[in-house]
Amino acid sequence: MSASRSETASAPVPDGSGAGPANAAAPEPGGDLLAALLDGMDAALCAFDADGVVTHWNREAERILGWAAEEAVGRRGFAGWAVRPADADEVQGRLMAVMDTPGRQVHEFALLRRDGGRVLVRTQSAGVRGADGSPAGVYCAFSEVHAQIDLERSIALSEALFEDVSWGVVLLDVDLRPTVVNAYAARALGTGRATLLGRPLGELIVQGVEDLEGALQHVLSEGAPASPAEVWVTLRTAEGERRRCWRSGFLRLSSPLAEEPVPLGVGWLFQDVTDARLAEQDADRLRFRSNQLHRASRTAAECEDPMEAATSHLDYALAGFADHALVDLAVGERLVRAAATPAGAPGPAAPVVGGGIPVRYPAGHPALQAMDRIGSVRDSAGGADESWAAERQWPPDAAHALCVVLRSRGRTLGVLTFLRGPSRPAFERPDAAYAESVAGRVAGALDLAQVLGT
């Protein structure tokens, strides 16, 4: 076998006093390279010839047991120095038995340190064959059991994270391109695990990618944040765009083999919390709107003029809901504008001064549809259509509309229209339910105004 980093024994076996071999063979060609390779290993390594004499001993073995190579090379087995006498025969027999057995064997032994302490090690040993195929010795790699268990735990954790767990795990390189993706993350991103590798995140995320990449860059430069962060993104999928909220944690990955920390990338762990956040938003919105309806009812109850009560309901309803409100009352076969918010900018609703004028809505207008259906109708510009609002005789900044019918005592009094600008989202079904609640209160006040002739 080749020489160790120090020497290969060729002298008589020492008496166990701790001294190394008296003489040493000259280093074989390539011995320096072999010595460097052995000393650079993270695992401790020793080797025995066919007679059980130690021929190699690297620095990691010296670190774990405290015996230098000069003290170890040339000794026969571990008896009398690296193992208790009572255990020596068993340890030596199990180590050397592998010389005649194919494959590797794993054992755990309690070895002695040079200072007299004991350390439990886990060994992997295998036989070495000579040039003619005959048994020539044994090599044995070993490490402290607790270190091996820590390594196995780390590997097990890594493998478990990339199985189908209940959160997403993505490893990204320093260029912020995914290198490893687990099944949860692939589903959340709407793509396959292999398809995602090496692709920029911007190819999958339509909105919110700047915030996500900013967080990843911060982790690379400054380290992981103190607490998880929630990131809203819009994904591009085969079914269309999806808006999602991910509760994310980040880890900076550094190489354990470098003398100084070298960033390998970022570990990104996340869970999809969209449903929970939307439910919270819906609850907050419902709570706010219920409070607005309550406040509007209290204010309207103090109004002597029923029309003032109607406009008070509109003012409370507009807060956080819409930019404009229009009240059109049915007079015969026509609709007459009775109250409105200012057309130029958001403001309080007020009755039309000097009496209303008929509005000439074209056939198929959402307000007319609402009267025909006795229900609510939603409409949106659907793009940068500047003529959309003008054709419907609405303020020019309107982009989304919700028309609800005004009903009282089984009669249709007219139509209430809420309008939103292009910076707001389109009206949805829950918005229609809220608008119908407001319309019921406004219709009651308008019905009273008609009865009183005010």
C-alpha positions, 0 to 999 in steps of 0.5 A: 500500500502507498505511504501515509503523509508521514511514513509506512512502517517496515521496522519491527512492531513497537512494544506499545510504549507510544514510540513509532517505527524505528525505521521507515521506508522511503516515500513511494512516488506520489506519496506526497499527493496521497498524503495531502489527499488523506489529510484533506479529508473530513473523515478520519482514516486509517489503514492496516496491512494484511497483518493488522499493522497500521499503515496510514493515519490522517490528520482527522484521525489525529484530531479525534483520538489525539494520536499523531501519525508518528505514534500510530503508524507501525502499531499492530492493531489498536490494542494497548493504545487506542482501545481497552485491552478487554475490547481489543480482540473483538475490535481487531477481529471485526475490523480485519474480518472485512478483508475477506468479505465483499463490500463495506461494513459499519461498526461502532466502537469505543476507542481511547483518546491519547489523554485517556478519554473514551470516544464512541466512533462509527466506522466504515471498513472495507478490504483492500486487494493486492495487484494479484487480487489477494487480500492485502489489508483493510481501510477504515474511515471513522467519525465521532458518532454524534458528528455522524448522527448530526450529519445523518440528521442534516441529510434526512432533514434535507431529503424530508424537506424536498418530499411532499411536505406542507410548505414550499421549499426553493433553493436559489443560486446567487443569480436568484434562479431556482436550483432545487424545488420541492413538490409543494413549491412547484404546485404553488408556482403552477409549473413542474419541478424540472420546468422551473429550474434555472428560469427567472422568477419573473417568467412565472410571477406577473406582479410582486416579483420585484418585492420577492427578489428584493427580499432575496437580495437582502438575504444574500447581502445582509442575512435572514430577516428576524421574522417571516414576511408575507408577499402578495404575487400574481402568477401567470398560469395556464388557467390565467392569472392568480393572485396569491399570498405567501408567508415566507421565510428566508435563509442565506446558504453558505458553503461549509467547506470554505474558510470564510463564508461563501454565499451559495444562494438563498433557501426560501420556505413558504406557505400559501396563506391566501385563503386565510388572508382573504377571509380576514380581509372579508371579515374586516370589510364586513365589519367596516361596512356594518359599522358604516350602515349603523352610523348612517342609520343613526345620522339619518334618524336625526334628519328632518328632510328625508332627502337629506337622510337619503344622501347621508346614507350615500355618504357613509356608503361611499367611504372605501367603497366607491368614488361616485354615486348617482340616484335616478328616480323613475318619473313615468317612463323616464329616469330623472337625476335626483342626487349625485356626487360631484363629477370632477372629484369625489365629494358628498352626495347632494340633491340636484339643484332646481329639480332633476332633468331626464337622463337619456340612457341608451337601450341596454344601459346597465341602469335600465337592465337593473330596473328590468331585472329588479336586481343589481347589474355590474359593468366594467370598461375592460381596458383603456376605453375612454369612450366607455363612461361617456357613452353611458353618461357617467363621469369621465373617470369612471371605469367600473359600475354597479347599478342596483334598483331602488325598491320600497313598498313593492314599487320600483322608485328608480336606480342607484349607481355606484362608480369606481375609477380605474385604480380600483378593482371591479365590483364583485358579488359581495359588493352587490350585496352591500349596495343592495343593503344601502339601496334599501335604506335610500329607497325608504328615505326617498319614498318618504320624501315623495309621500311628504312632497319634499 
